[in-house]
Amino acid sequence: MQATETPTQLPQVTEPRNPGQELDMDWVMSARANTSAIERRCASLPGRRSVKKEFQAAWLCRAISCIDLTTLAGDDTAGRVARLCAKARQPVRPDILKPLGMEGLTVGAVCVYHDMIAPARDALTGTGIPVAAVSTGFPAGLSPFHLRVAEIGESVKVGADEIDIVISRRHVLTGNWQALYDEMRAFRTACGGAHVKAILATGELGSLRNVARASLVCMMAGADFIKTSTGKEAVNATLPVSLVMIRAIRDYHQRTGYRVGYKPAGGISKAKDALVYLSLIKEELGNRWLQPDLFRFGASSLLGDIERQLDHHVTGAYSASWRHAMG
C-alpha cells in the first residue's frame, strides 16, 4: 500500500511541516565548517553553562520529555518492548515526580525495529506517545533501494508515526549531492503522513563540512528531523557535529521559515551530558527548539541516570543505579 500525504497525528506537533524545496547547489557548496573554531566553542560550553538545584531538576524533566526511548537489539521481544513502553509511560517513579509537580511526565517517543511496531502501539494505546521505527536497511543503508522504500511503506502501514531513515554515506563521500537529494526525497514521499528523521551517520562522513552539506541537502529534500547517528558507528553524537548541524538548521529556518528538528543519538548516557546539549540548543536555536516536536535524544540508558539525579534532588541521597531500571 502506498503511503499518502495526510496530516500527522503526533500530539506535540504545532509547526507546519517542512515541505522541502528544489536542490540549491550554490547554497550547498557555500557551506563551510571552521573546525578549530567549532571545537573551541564546544570545549567551552560545559564549563560556562551549568544549572543547579531546582533549575537542574526542571531541565532534566525537559530532557526526559525529549527522549526517544529506544531498543534496537537483535533479541528484542514483544515482552521487552512492552516493558520499555511501560517505562515510557512512567519514566520516573511517582514518589520522585510528585514533589517536583511533574506527574504525567512521559518520554517523547519509543523507537523500535519494524517487527516491534505492533507490540509498541498496543502497549502505548491511549497515551499519545508516538512510535518511531528505524528503516531503510538500518544501520548500514546498503540494501537495494526499492526494498528500502518498501520498508518505509510497510512500517507506515502498520502504524509507525515516525520513520528514522539512514542515508547512503557514499553519496556524501563522493560529493553526489543530487543523488542524496533524490534518495531523501523518495524516502520523504514514502513516509506520507509519518514524520521522517534523516540519520546522517556523521562519524562516517569524513569531515564537518560534509556534515554541514549533508544536513542542508536532507532538509531541502523534506526531512522533518536531522539525526547524528544510528548509534552503531564507532563515533556517534558529539558536540562539534551537533553545532554544525544545529547551525545548518538555523540557516535553513532563516532562509525558508520552516523549523527542522534535531536528534543527537548514540553515546549520550549521563544527565550532565543532556544538560550540555540542551544549553547548546537554547543558545543556538532558542527556546522553541526545546520541545519534543523539534528536539529528541536518541537514548535508553540516559533515562536511568536522569531518574537517579532527580531522586538525589528530592531525597538528598544517591540511590543505586539498579533501582532505576528500564523495565
N, C-alpha and C positions, 0 to 999 in steps of 0.2 A: 504494500500500500504506500503510495507516495504521500509524503508529508505535505500539508498545506499551510500557508502563512496565516495563522489565526492568532488572536491576542493571547499572550501568555497568561496563565492563571497564578503566577507567583505572587504571594500576598504582599511581599515587601517592595514590589516594583512601583515606582512613582515617576520614572523618567521615560520619555519617548525613546523607543529602541533605536540603536544606531543602524541606519539603513545601508551604510557604506556609500561608496562613490566610485567614480572611474579611477583607475590606477594613474597616479600623478608621479611620473618618473622624476621630474625635476625636484619635487618635494622629497621623494625617497632618497635620491642621490645627494641631496644637500644635508642630510642627517649626518652629524658627526658626534664623536664622543671623546672628550678630553680625559683620558684615563687617570692621569695623575691628579687632576682637579677633582674628579669624581671620587677617587679613593680618599683624598684629604677630607672632603665633605663628609663622607660616610664614617671615617675614623673619628671625627669629632662628635658625631651625633650621640652615642651612648653616654658620654661624659657631660654633655651640655643639657640633655633633656631627660630628667628623671622626675617621677611623681611619687609622692609618699602618702601613707595613711589612707584616709577615706577617698582621696583623689585617685590613688593607685587602685583601690578596690573598684571604683567606678569604671576606670579604664579597662580593668581586667574583665569586668562584666560585659563591657562593649566588645572586647576581643572574643569572648565566648559566643556572642550573638553573630559573629562573623566567621565562625569556624565551619568549614566543610568537613564534618566528621567522616573519616574515610577508613574503609577496609578494602585492600586490593591484594589479597593473598590467594594463592592457588588452592588452599584448603578452606576457603570460605564456605560456610554452610548457611542454610536458612536460619538455623538457630543462632549462629554467631551474629548474623545481620539483625535478627530480632533483638538481641541483647544490645547491639550498638544503637539501634533505634530507640530503645528504652533509655539509653544514656543521652541520646539527642533530645528526647522529650524532657528529661530531668537531668541536665548536665551537672548540676551541683546539688548536694544533699539539701533537703528542705531546711534543716536546722542551721545551715550556713546562710541560705538565701533570705530567710525570714528577717534576721536582724539587719540585713542590708536593704530590705524593702524591694527585693528583686524576685519575688515569687512570679512564676510563669515564664522565667527566662528559658529560652531554647537556643540551640545552635542554628547556624544559617542554612545548612543542608546536610544531607547524608549522601556520600559518594561511594558507588559500588561498581562492580563489573555488570555487564548486561544480564547475565543469568540471575543476578541477585536483585534486579529492579522490582520484580513482583513481590518477593518477600518484604522488601523495604517499603513498598507502597502499602502493603497490608498492615505493616507494623506502625505506619505513620498516618493511617486514616484519621481524618478529622483534626489533625494537628496544624496543618498549614505549612509544615516543613517540606521543602522541595526535595525530590530525589534527583541526584545527578548521576550520570553514567559515563565512564570513560569509554572511548570508542576509537574507530579508525585504526585498528591494529595496534592499540596501546600495548606497550610503551614505544616500540620502535617505529611504528607507522610505515612498515615496509610490505604490507600485504597488498594484493592487487587493488588498484584504485576503485574499480567498480564494487569490490567487496567492502571497501572502507565506507563508501557512500551507502551501500545497502545496510551495513551495520548500524549506521546512524538511524536509518528509517525503521529498522527493527526495534531499536531502543525507544524511539519516539512512539511507536505503535503500542508498546506495552506500558507506556506511561511515564517515561523519563521527562522531567521538567527542564533539565539542563543536560547538555552534552559537552563533555571535555574531550576535544579532539587533539590529535598530535599532528604537527606539520611535518612535511618532508624536509629534513635538515639539509639534504643535498641541494635543494633549490636556493637556500641561503648561502651555503658554502661556495656554490658556483656562480652566485650573483644572478640567478634566473628569477628575477622578481615577478615577471609576468606569469611564470608557471606557479609560483607561490600564490599569487593573487587569484588565478583561475581555480586552483585547488581549494583555497579557503572559501571562495565564492560558492563553489559547488557544495562544500560542507554546510555553509550557511543556509543554502536553499534546501538541502535535505533535512535540516533541523526544523524547518517550518516554524511553528509557534514556540518550540523549545529554545531556550537561550543557549548560545554556543560560547564556550571558553576555548580559546586557541592556546594550546601548550607549545611554547617555543623551544623547550629543551635547551635553555640558554647555555648550559655547561658544555654543549656540543656545537655551538655556533662559531667559535673561534675568536671573536672579538666583541667588544662593547658596541662598536659601530654596526656590526652585523645585527646585534640585538636591537638597536635603535631602528634600523631599516626594516627588519622583520616585523617589529611592533607596528610600524606605520602601515605596512602592506596589509597585515591582517586586519587592522582597523578599517582601512579603505575597503576591504572585501566584506565588511559587515560583522566582524567579531563583536560580541557583547562584552566579553572579558578577554584580556590577555593574561596568560599564566606563565610563570617562570619555567616550571619543570614537571616531569612525570613523577619525581621522587625516586626514580630508578637510576638516574645518571650518577656518575662519580661526584659531580658538583651540581648542587641544586640551587635553591634560593640564596642569594647573597645581597647585601646592601648595595654594592655598586650596580649590579644588574637591576635591582629594584629601582634605583634612582634613574637609570637610563629609561626604563620602561614607563615609570611614572611621568617623567618629563615628556615622553612621546605622547602619553595620554593627555597631558595638559596642552601640548601643542595642537593635538587633534581637536580638542574641545574648543580652543580659542579660534581655530580656523573654520570649524563646521558647526559648532553649537551643540554637538552631541557628546554626552558623557559615556565613556567606556570604563568598565570595571577592571580591577587589578586583583590578581591572586598569586601571592608567593606560596610555593609548595616545596616541601622536602627540607628536612634539617632544622625546622623551627619547632623546638620541643620545650623551651623554657619560657616562663611567664615574662621574664625580663626582656627576652628577645621580642616577644609580642609587643611590649610597650615601645620598644625602639621602632618597630615597623609602623605602629600607629602614629607615633610622633612624626615620622618621616612623611606619612600620608597627610597628616594635618598641616605640616609646614609647606609641602609642595603643591597639594591639591585643595586643601581646605576641608572644613567640617563635613561638607556634603558627601565626600567620599568615605566618611567613617560610618557608613551604613551598609547592611548586608547585601543590598542590591548593587553596590558598587565596590565592595571590598570583601574578600574572603581569605582566610588562612586554609591552605590545604594541609591538614594535620590530624593526628589522632592523639599521640602522647602529650601534645601541648595542653589539652584539656585537663589531664590529670595534674600537671604541675600548677596550672592556674587555680584549680579547685583547692590544692594544698595551700597556696598562698592566701586564698580567701579564707580558708579555715584558720590560718595563723592570724589574719586581721581580726577575725571575730573572737577567737579564743585566747590569743596571745601566745600560743604554743604551736610548734610544728608537729604535725602528725606524720606517721609513716606513709610512704607513697602507696603501699598496698591497700590502704584504706580508701583510695580514690581510683579504683579500677575502672576500666572502660565498660565492663559488662560482667 
